[in-house]
């Protein structure tokens, strides 16, 4: 029996809920695609059903068959408080919540992006992601918003990951 849950009616992908908390109060609950970087080619169409299984892909640029895996270095259960440098300058509350969630899960990387990660070339990672998946002119968000989202997510990655990845095929 397949497990029923939230999914995107547009792409069939799994969806997670995101809570927004400020100073001990619940400000709201939102939903997002269960991906490191939310797709910018379509808006989430919330539905209930069995999400389609996804093949592994690079969490930086989206190419299939990633070779490397970066484990998080933060364990939020080890301490009640932990701090992360996060560039939220141009991010909405939803986008900030998504970026913070990214610190808790491993990231996959292709060979090209792993070199850019090793050199800490965040702008080149953003350029590669946008080159391989351009922002549609009539899409739900503009390129400036996508760049801000990528910068926020990648800044969390660089703050919470060690310098050397593990081969992803070891999983």
Residue, then its C-alpha position, 0 to 999 in steps of 0.5 A: x500500500x502506497x503512503x498518502x501524503x502531501x504532493x505537488x499536483x504540477x510535478x508529482x513531487x513530495x511536499x513538506x510543511x514549514x512552520x514560521x516561528x518568531x520569538x516563541x510564537x507560531x506565525x503560520x504554516x506553509x508548504x514547499x517542495x521537498x527539494x534543497x532548492x524550490x523549483x522556480x519553473x512552477x508554483x506549488x500546487x498542493x494536493x493529497x496523494x502518493x508523491x512520485x519517487x524522484x531520482x537523485x540529482x545535484x542539489x546545486x544545478x539539478x543534473x542527474x546522477x550526483x557523485x558526491x554527498x555532503x553531510x550536515x555538521x550541525x546537530x540541533x539535538x546537541x544543543x538548544x541554540x545554534x547559530x548560522x550565518x545566513x544571508x536573508x537580505x532579499x528573502x521572504x519569511x517562507x524563503x528564509x524558513x526553507x533555507x534554514x531547513x536545508x541545514x538539517x539534510x545532506x546535499x548531493x553534488x555533481x563533479x562540476x559543482x563539487x569543484x565549485x563548492x571546494x573553491x567556495x564559488x557561490x556566484x558560479x554555483x548560482x550561474x550554473x544553476x540558472x544556466x542549466x535551468x533558466x528562469x521562465x519569462x512568464x514564471x511565478x518568480x523573476x530571476x532576481x528572486x531566484x538568485x536571492x533564494x539560491x544565495x540564501x540556500x547556498x549560504x546555509x550550505x557553506x555555513x553547515x558543511x565540512x570541506x570534503x564530501x563523501x562519495x554518494x555511491x557509498x550510501 
